[in-house]
Structure formats: structure tokens, C-alpha cells
Amino acid sequence: MRKKEQPNKSYTKEIKQEAVRLHEDEKWTYRQITEKYGIQDKDRVRKWVYKFRKQGEYGLLDNRGRRVDRSGPIHPAA
């Protein structure tokens, strides 16, 4: 039997930060965190922790579909 399709759920930056903090500082397991916040997949929390370790708080931001401008400031021609 196929699993019922569920829409993608997004989580706030604050929940992601708290989940990472609980894992890093309080030594909670991924399972405990998913049960507390109703997160469906413990791998999602694992990815947040990984991104936080690599990129800091920036790694927890949802950047899907957003264009990142890395060209620097634009100076109008005089």
C-alpha cells in the first residue's frame, strides 16, 4: 500500500534553531526533537544540524526559489 501523499511542511527559523540547540546543547536525540515539534522525518532535523554546523544560522534560512546576488553593490554610471 502506498503512503498517503502529504504536502510539504515548512518550519520557521526559530523552530529550526531550537531543534539544533536541543540537539547540540541538551543532547536530545533526533527522535525526541521530531516528537516534540511534530516533525515527520528525523532526517530533516539531521540536515538542519549539518547545515548549521557548516554555515551557521544562514544555513537554516529557506533560500529555495530566491536568487542570490553575489555581484556586489551596483553603482550607477555618472
Biopython code that builds the backbone (N, CA, C, O; Angstrom):
import numpy as np
from Bio.PDB.StructureBuilder import StructureBuilder

atoms = [
    (1, "MET", "N", (0.841, -1.170, 0.000)),
    (1, "MET", "CA", (0.000, 0.000, 0.000)),
    (1, "MET", "C", (0.894, 1.244, 0.000)),
    (1, "MET", "O", (1.871, 1.325, 0.745)),
    (2, "ARG", "N", (0.541, 2.197, -0.841)),
    (2, "ARG", "CA", (1.317, 3.434, -0.921)),
    (2, "ARG", "C", (1.000, 4.346, 0.243)),
    (2, "ARG", "O", (-0.120, 4.404, 0.750)),
    (3, "LYS", "N", (2.025, 5.043, 0.634)),
    (3, "LYS", "CA", (1.864, 6.029, 1.694)),
    (3, "LYS", "C", (1.053, 7.200, 1.148)),
    (3, "LYS", "O", (1.258, 7.620, 0.010)),
    (4, "LYS", "N", (0.151, 7.716, 1.938)),
    (4, "LYS", "CA", (-0.677, 8.845, 1.514)),
    (4, "LYS", "C", (0.193, 10.076, 1.322)),
    (4, "LYS", "O", (0.999, 10.426, 2.184)),
    (5, "GLU", "N", (0.020, 10.720, 0.192)),
    (5, "GLU", "CA", (0.787, 11.931, -0.113)),
    (5, "GLU", "C", (0.431, 13.037, 0.864)),
    (5, "GLU", "O", (-0.742, 13.290, 1.138)),
    (6, "GLN", "N", (1.459, 13.694, 1.386)),
    (6, "GLN", "CA", (1.240, 14.806, 2.289)),
    (6, "GLN", "C", (1.970, 16.022, 1.741)),
    (6, "GLN", "O", (3.068, 15.896, 1.199)),
    (7, "PRO", "N", (1.373, 17.190, 1.877)),
    (7, "PRO", "CA", (2.036, 18.389, 1.370)),
    (7, "PRO", "C", (3.307, 18.670, 2.158)),
    (7, "PRO", "O", (3.422, 18.322, 3.334)),
    (8, "ASN", "N", (4.256, 19.305, 1.485)),
    (8, "ASN", "CA", (5.488, 19.692, 2.165)),
    (8, "ASN", "C", (5.173, 20.694, 3.256)),
    (8, "ASN", "O", (4.400, 21.631, 3.053)),
    (9, "LYS", "N", (5.770, 20.491, 4.399)),
    (9, "LYS", "CA", (5.548, 21.389, 5.512)),
    (9, "LYS", "C", (6.816, 22.196, 5.721)),
    (9, "LYS", "O", (7.920, 21.655, 5.673)),
    (10, "SER", "N", (6.656, 23.477, 5.951)),
    (10, "SER", "CA", (7.828, 24.308, 6.217)),
    (10, "SER", "C", (7.850, 24.658, 7.701)),
    (10, "SER", "O", (6.815, 24.717, 8.365)),
    (11, "TYR", "N", (9.043, 24.885, 8.191)),
    (11, "TYR", "CA", (9.235, 25.185, 9.607)),
    (11, "TYR", "C", (9.925, 26.539, 9.727)),
    (11, "TYR", "O", (10.744, 26.909, 8.885)),
    (12, "THR", "N", (9.587, 27.262, 10.770)),
    (12, "THR", "CA", (10.162, 28.585, 10.964)),
    (12, "THR", "C", (11.636, 28.474, 11.340)),
    (12, "THR", "O", (12.113, 27.435, 11.799)),
    (13, "LYS", "N", (12.324, 29.566, 11.131)),
    (13, "LYS", "CA", (13.735, 29.640, 11.504)),
    (13, "LYS", "C", (13.892, 29.382, 13.003)),
    (13, "LYS", "O", (14.855, 28.744, 13.429)),
    (14, "GLU", "N", (12.950, 29.876, 13.794)),
    (14, "GLU", "CA", (13.022, 29.719, 15.247)),
    (14, "GLU", "C", (12.917, 28.244, 15.657)),
    (14, "GLU", "O", (13.639, 27.797, 16.548)),
    (15, "ILE", "N", (12.030, 27.497, 15.019)),
    (15, "ILE", "CA", (11.907, 26.072, 15.338)),
    (15, "ILE", "C", (13.176, 25.335, 14.939)),
    (15, "ILE", "O", (13.650, 24.466, 15.670)),
    (16, "LYS", "N", (13.724, 25.681, 13.783)),
    (16, "LYS", "CA", (14.961, 25.045, 13.340)),
    (16, "LYS", "C", (16.099, 25.342, 14.322)),
    (16, "LYS", "O", (16.868, 24.450, 14.681)),
    (17, "GLN", "N", (16.196, 26.594, 14.746)),
    (17, "GLN", "CA", (17.246, 26.970, 15.698)),
    (17, "GLN", "C", (17.085, 26.227, 17.016)),
    (17, "GLN", "O", (18.065, 25.751, 17.589)),
    (18, "GLU", "N", (15.851, 26.127, 17.496)),
    (18, "GLU", "CA", (15.601, 25.437, 18.758)),
    (18, "GLU", "C", (15.906, 23.945, 18.622)),
    (18, "GLU", "O", (16.457, 23.340, 19.542)),
    (19, "ALA", "N", (15.557, 23.356, 17.495)),
    (19, "ALA", "CA", (15.846, 21.936, 17.277)),
    (19, "ALA", "C", (17.355, 21.689, 17.279)),
    (19, "ALA", "O", (17.829, 20.722, 17.875)),
    (20, "VAL", "N", (18.100, 22.557, 16.616)),
    (20, "VAL", "CA", (19.561, 22.427, 16.592)),
    (20, "VAL", "C", (20.123, 22.622, 17.988)),
    (20, "VAL", "O", (21.014, 21.883, 18.409)),
    (21, "ARG", "N", (19.608, 23.617, 18.717)),
    (21, "ARG", "CA", (20.093, 23.877, 20.074)),
    (21, "ARG", "C", (19.841, 22.668, 20.991)),
    (21, "ARG", "O", (20.716, 22.269, 21.760)),
    (22, "LEU", "N", (18.651, 22.102, 20.898)),
    (22, "LEU", "CA", (18.336, 20.945, 21.729)),
    (22, "LEU", "C", (19.285, 19.783, 21.430)),
    (22, "LEU", "O", (19.713, 19.071, 22.338)),
    (23, "HIS", "N", (19.605, 19.603, 20.156)),
    (23, "HIS", "CA", (20.495, 18.508, 19.796)),
    (23, "HIS", "C", (21.937, 18.791, 20.233)),
    (23, "HIS", "O", (22.601, 17.923, 20.799)),
    (24, "GLU", "N", (22.404, 19.990, 19.972)),
    (24, "GLU", "CA", (23.803, 20.328, 20.257)),
    (24, "GLU", "C", (24.057, 20.549, 21.746)),
    (24, "GLU", "O", (25.017, 20.009, 22.296)),
    (25, "ASP", "N", (23.215, 21.327, 22.393)),
    (25, "ASP", "CA", (23.464, 21.714, 23.783)),
    (25, "ASP", "C", (22.864, 20.746, 24.800)),
    (25, "ASP", "O", (23.501, 20.408, 25.797)),
    (26, "GLU", "N", (21.645, 20.309, 24.542)),
    (26, "GLU", "CA", (20.940, 19.468, 25.503)),
    (26, "GLU", "C", (21.111, 17.978, 25.211)),
    (26, "GLU", "O", (20.688, 17.134, 26.000)),
    (27, "LYS", "N", (21.730, 17.659, 24.075)),
    (27, "LYS", "CA", (21.996, 16.268, 23.674)),
    (27, "LYS", "C", (20.726, 15.453, 23.447)),
    (27, "LYS", "O", (20.703, 14.248, 23.700)),
    (28, "TRP", "N", (19.664, 16.117, 22.965)),
    (28, "TRP", "CA", (18.445, 15.408, 22.614)),
    (28, "TRP", "C", (18.700, 14.589, 21.357)),
    (28, "TRP", "O", (19.519, 14.971, 20.521)),
    (29, "THR", "N", (18.004, 13.467, 21.219)),
    (29, "THR", "CA", (18.108, 12.678, 20.001)),
    (29, "THR", "C", (17.222, 13.308, 18.929)),
    (29, "THR", "O", (16.333, 14.106, 19.226)),
    (30, "TYR", "N", (17.482, 12.934, 17.686)),
    (30, "TYR", "CA", (16.644, 13.429, 16.595)),
    (30, "TYR", "C", (15.194, 12.986, 16.809)),
    (30, "TYR", "O", (14.264, 13.738, 16.519)),
    (31, "ARG", "N", (15.010, 11.801, 17.302)),
    (31, "ARG", "CA", (13.655, 11.290, 17.531)),
    (31, "ARG", "C", (12.921, 12.115, 18.583)),
    (31, "ARG", "O", (11.747, 12.436, 18.402)),
    (32, "GLN", "N", (13.593, 12.463, 19.678)),
    (32, "GLN", "CA", (12.951, 13.279, 20.711)),
    (32, "GLN", "C", (12.521, 14.634, 20.144)),
    (32, "GLN", "O", (11.444, 15.137, 20.462)),
    (33, "ILE", "N", (13.370, 15.211, 19.310)),
    (33, "ILE", "CA", (13.067, 16.523, 18.722)),
    (33, "ILE", "C", (11.883, 16.421, 17.774)),
    (33, "ILE", "O", (10.992, 17.269, 17.797)),
    (34, "THR", "N", (11.868, 15.378, 16.932)),
    (34, "THR", "CA", (10.756, 15.239, 15.983)),
    (34, "THR", "C", (9.436, 15.019, 16.717)),
    (34, "THR", "O", (8.395, 15.511, 16.282)),
    (35, "GLU", "N", (9.473, 14.288, 17.817)),
    (35, "GLU", "CA", (8.240, 14.067, 18.585)),
    (35, "GLU", "C", (7.759, 15.352, 19.252)),
    (35, "GLU", "O", (6.558, 15.624, 19.280)),
    (36, "LYS", "N", (8.684, 16.140, 19.787)),
    (36, "LYS", "CA", (8.305, 17.388, 20.464)),
    (36, "LYS", "C", (7.644, 18.376, 19.508)),
    (36, "LYS", "O", (6.642, 19.000, 19.856)),
    (37, "TYR", "N", (8.204, 18.522, 18.296)),
    (37, "TYR", "CA", (7.709, 19.532, 17.352)),
    (37, "TYR", "C", (6.813, 18.971, 16.253)),
    (37, "TYR", "O", (6.365, 19.724, 15.388)),
    (38, "GLY", "N", (6.544, 17.672, 16.264)),
    (38, "GLY", "CA", (5.675, 17.084, 15.248)),
    (38, "GLY", "C", (6.308, 17.069, 13.868)),
    (38, "GLY", "O", (5.607, 17.145, 12.859)),
    (39, "ILE", "N", (7.617, 16.972, 13.819)),
    (39, "ILE", "CA", (8.329, 16.907, 12.546)),
    (39, "ILE", "C", (8.246, 15.464, 12.063)),
    (39, "ILE", "O", (8.503, 14.533, 12.825)),
    (40, "GLN", "N", (7.886, 15.282, 10.796)),
    (40, "GLN", "CA", (7.600, 13.945, 10.305)),
    (40, "GLN", "C", (8.842, 13.098, 10.061)),
    (40, "GLN", "O", (8.755, 11.870, 10.083)),
    (41, "ASP", "N", (9.988, 13.717, 9.831)),
    (41, "ASP", "CA", (11.163, 12.958, 9.423)),
    (41, "ASP", "C", (12.385, 13.391, 10.217)),
    (41, "ASP", "O", (12.755, 14.565, 10.191)),
    (42, "LYS", "N", (13.017, 12.456, 10.924)),
    (42, "LYS", "CA", (14.183, 12.811, 11.728)),
    (42, "LYS", "C", (15.360, 13.227, 10.858)),
    (42, "LYS", "O", (16.244, 13.950, 11.317)),
    (43, "ASP", "N", (15.381, 12.774, 9.591)),
    (43, "ASP", "CA", (16.457, 13.188, 8.693)),
    (43, "ASP", "C", (16.410, 14.684, 8.409)),
    (43, "ASP", "O", (17.435, 15.299, 8.117)),
    (44, "ARG", "N", (15.227, 15.259, 8.496)),
    (44, "ARG", "CA", (15.099, 16.704, 8.303)),
    (44, "ARG", "C", (15.874, 17.445, 9.387)),
    (44, "ARG", "O", (16.583, 18.407, 9.091)),
    (45, "VAL", "N", (15.746, 17.010, 10.634)),
    (45, "VAL", "CA", (16.476, 17.629, 11.744)),
    (45, "VAL", "C", (17.976, 17.407, 11.553)),
    (45, "VAL", "O", (18.780, 18.308, 11.790)),
    (46, "ARG", "N", (18.340, 16.212, 11.126)),
    (46, "ARG", "CA", (19.751, 15.906, 10.879)),
    (46, "ARG", "C", (20.343, 16.869, 9.840)),
    (46, "ARG", "O", (21.478, 17.323, 9.982)),
    (47, "LYS", "N", (19.569, 17.172, 8.806)),
    (47, "LYS", "CA", (20.031, 18.110, 7.768)),
    (47, "LYS", "C", (20.182, 19.514, 8.336)),
    (47, "LYS", "O", (21.131, 20.222, 7.999)),
    (48, "TRP", "N", (19.246, 19.925, 9.202)),
    (48, "TRP", "CA", (19.361, 21.249, 9.830)),
    (48, "TRP", "C", (20.639, 21.351, 10.648)),
    (48, "TRP", "O", (21.343, 22.359, 10.588)),
    (49, "VAL", "N", (20.938, 20.303, 11.415)),
    (49, "VAL", "CA", (22.146, 20.297, 12.245)),
    (49, "VAL", "C", (23.385, 20.370, 11.352)),
    (49, "VAL", "O", (24.321, 21.117, 11.638)),
    (50, "TYR", "N", (23.385, 19.595, 10.277)),
    (50, "TYR", "CA", (24.521, 19.601, 9.348)),
    (50, "TYR", "C", (24.717, 20.991, 8.744)),
    (50, "TYR", "O", (25.831, 21.515, 8.724)),
    (51, "LYS", "N", (23.629, 21.581, 8.253)),
    (51, "LYS", "CA", (23.719, 22.912, 7.639)),
    (51, "LYS", "C", (24.166, 23.963, 8.657)),
    (51, "LYS", "O", (24.946, 24.858, 8.332)),
    (52, "PHE", "N", (23.668, 23.847, 9.885)),
    (52, "PHE", "CA", (24.067, 24.793, 10.923)),
    (52, "PHE", "C", (25.560, 24.678, 11.211)),
    (52, "PHE", "O", (26.239, 25.691, 11.383)),
    (53, "ARG", "N", (26.065, 23.473, 11.263)),
    (53, "ARG", "CA", (27.495, 23.270, 11.524)),
    (53, "ARG", "C", (28.354, 23.826, 10.397)),
    (53, "ARG", "O", (29.441, 24.349, 10.645)),
    (54, "LYS", "N", (27.878, 23.720, 9.167)),
    (54, "LYS", "CA", (28.650, 24.191, 8.008)),
    (54, "LYS", "C", (28.507, 25.691, 7.761)),
    (54, "LYS", "O", (29.482, 26.357, 7.412)),
    (55, "GLN", "N", (27.278, 26.234, 7.944)),
    (55, "GLN", "CA", (27.004, 27.611, 7.523)),
    (55, "GLN", "C", (26.500, 28.518, 8.634)),
    (55, "GLN", "O", (26.265, 29.702, 8.393)),
    (56, "GLY", "N", (26.330, 28.003, 9.826)),
    (56, "GLY", "CA", (25.788, 28.818, 10.902)),
    (56, "GLY", "C", (24.303, 29.056, 10.697)),
    (56, "GLY", "O", (23.625, 28.264, 10.040)),
    (57, "GLU", "N", (23.797, 30.144, 11.257)),
    (57, "GLU", "CA", (22.358, 30.429, 11.165)),
    (57, "GLU", "C", (21.894, 30.628, 9.731)),
    (57, "GLU", "O", (20.732, 30.373, 9.416)),
    (58, "TYR", "N", (22.784, 31.077, 8.861)),
    (58, "TYR", "CA", (22.423, 31.261, 7.454)),
    (58, "TYR", "C", (21.961, 29.935, 6.840)),
    (58, "TYR", "O", (21.077, 29.919, 5.983)),
    (59, "GLY", "N", (22.555, 28.838, 7.275)),
    (59, "GLY", "CA", (22.186, 27.530, 6.748)),
    (59, "GLY", "C", (20.769, 27.120, 7.075)),
    (59, "GLY", "O", (20.226, 26.221, 6.433)),
    (60, "LEU", "N", (20.154, 27.760, 8.062)),
    (60, "LEU", "CA", (18.786, 27.417, 8.451)),
    (60, "LEU", "C", (17.736, 28.224, 7.695)),
    (60, "LEU", "O", (16.542, 27.950, 7.818)),
    (61, "LEU", "N", (18.158, 29.201, 6.925)),
    (61, "LEU", "CA", (17.208, 30.000, 6.156)),
    (61, "LEU", "C", (16.717, 29.217, 4.953)),
    (61, "LEU", "O", (17.467, 28.428, 4.377)),
    (62, "ASP", "N", (15.482, 29.422, 4.573)),
    (62, "ASP", "CA", (14.905, 28.772, 3.405)),
    (62, "ASP", "C", (15.185, 29.651, 2.195)),
    (62, "ASP", "O", (14.564, 30.700, 2.023)),
    (63, "ASN", "N", (16.107, 29.227, 1.373)),
    (63, "ASN", "CA", (16.504, 30.031, 0.213)),
    (63, "ASN", "C", (16.004, 29.450, -1.099)),
    (63, "ASN", "O", (16.475, 29.841, -2.167)),
    (64, "ARG", "N", (15.065, 28.529, -1.035)),
    (64, "ARG", "CA", (14.556, 27.931, -2.272)),
    (64, "ARG", "C", (13.847, 28.984, -3.111)),
    (64, "ARG", "O", (13.023, 29.749, -2.610)),
    (65, "GLY", "N", (14.176, 29.007, -4.374)),
    (65, "GLY", "CA", (13.496, 29.895, -5.303)),
    (65, "GLY", "C", (13.924, 31.343, -5.232)),
    (65, "GLY", "O", (13.366, 32.188, -5.932)),
    (66, "ARG", "N", (14.890, 31.642, -4.412)),
    (66, "ARG", "CA", (15.345, 33.030, -4.301)),
    (66, "ARG", "C", (16.695, 33.175, -4.976)),
    (66, "ARG", "O", (17.587, 32.344, -4.808)),
    (67, "ARG", "N", (16.824, 34.223, -5.725)),
    (67, "ARG", "CA", (18.073, 34.481, -6.416)),
    (67, "ARG", "C", (19.017, 35.201, -5.466)),
    (67, "ARG", "O", (18.640, 36.178, -4.819)),
    (68, "VAL", "N", (20.229, 34.716, -5.391)),
    (68, "VAL", "CA", (21.226, 35.324, -4.536)),
    (68, "VAL", "C", (22.135, 36.167, -5.407)),
    (68, "VAL", "O", (22.758, 35.660, -6.340)),
    (69, "ASP", "N", (22.212, 37.456, -5.104)),
    (69, "ASP", "CA", (23.054, 38.373, -5.872)),
    (69, "ASP", "C", (24.401, 38.482, -5.180)),
    (69, "ASP", "O", (24.517, 39.055, -4.097)),
    (70, "ARG", "N", (25.401, 37.931, -5.815)),
    (70, "ARG", "CA", (26.744, 37.960, -5.229)),
    (70, "ARG", "C", (27.676, 38.867, -6.016)),
    (70, "ARG", "O", (28.895, 38.809, -5.854)),
    (71, "SER", "N", (27.107, 39.690, -6.854)),
    (71, "SER", "CA", (27.945, 40.555, -7.688)),
    (71, "SER", "C", (28.383, 41.817, -6.952)),
    (71, "SER", "O", (29.231, 42.558, -7.449)),
    (72, "GLY", "N", (27.824, 42.066, -5.795)),
    (72, "GLY", "CA", (28.199, 43.260, -5.047)),
    (72, "GLY", "C", (27.280, 44.431, -5.344)),
    (72, "GLY", "O", (26.313, 44.281, -6.091)),
    (73, "PRO", "N", (27.562, 45.586, -4.776)),
    (73, "PRO", "CA", (26.682, 46.740, -4.977)),
    (73, "PRO", "C", (26.751, 47.252, -6.420)),
    (73, "PRO", "O", (27.781, 47.159, -7.088)),
    (74, "ILE", "N", (25.637, 47.784, -6.865)),
    (74, "ILE", "CA", (25.566, 48.338, -8.208)),
    (74, "ILE", "C", (25.729, 49.852, -8.099)),
    (74, "ILE", "O", (25.005, 50.520, -7.360)),
    (75, "HIS", "N", (26.672, 50.365, -8.833)),
    (75, "HIS", "CA", (26.928, 51.803, -8.825)),
    (75, "HIS", "C", (26.426, 52.387, -10.142)),
    (75, "HIS", "O", (26.871, 51.969, -11.210)),
    (76, "PRO", "N", (25.507, 53.347, -10.078)),
    (76, "PRO", "CA", (25.004, 53.943, -11.330)),
    (76, "PRO", "C", (26.104, 54.732, -12.036)),
    (76, "PRO", "O", (26.976, 55.332, -11.407)),
    (77, "ALA", "N", (26.031, 54.707, -13.346)),
    (77, "ALA", "CA", (27.014, 55.469, -14.142)),
    (77, "ALA", "C", (26.781, 56.952, -13.956)),
    (77, "ALA", "O", (25.642, 57.418, -13.914)),
    (78, "ALA", "N", (27.863, 57.681, -13.846)),
    (78, "ALA", "CA", (27.753, 59.130, -13.623)),
    (78, "ALA", "C", (27.557, 59.872, -14.898)),
    (78, "ALA", "O", (27.446, 61.098, -14.888)),
]
sb = StructureBuilder()
sb.init_structure("model")
sb.init_model(0)
sb.init_chain("A")
sb.init_seg("    ")
for serial, (resi, resn, name, xyz) in enumerate(atoms, 1):
    if name == "N":
        sb.init_residue(resn, " ", resi, " ")
    sb.init_atom(name, np.array(xyz, "f"), 0.0, 1.0, " ", f" {name:<3s}", serial, name[0])
structure = sb.get_structure()
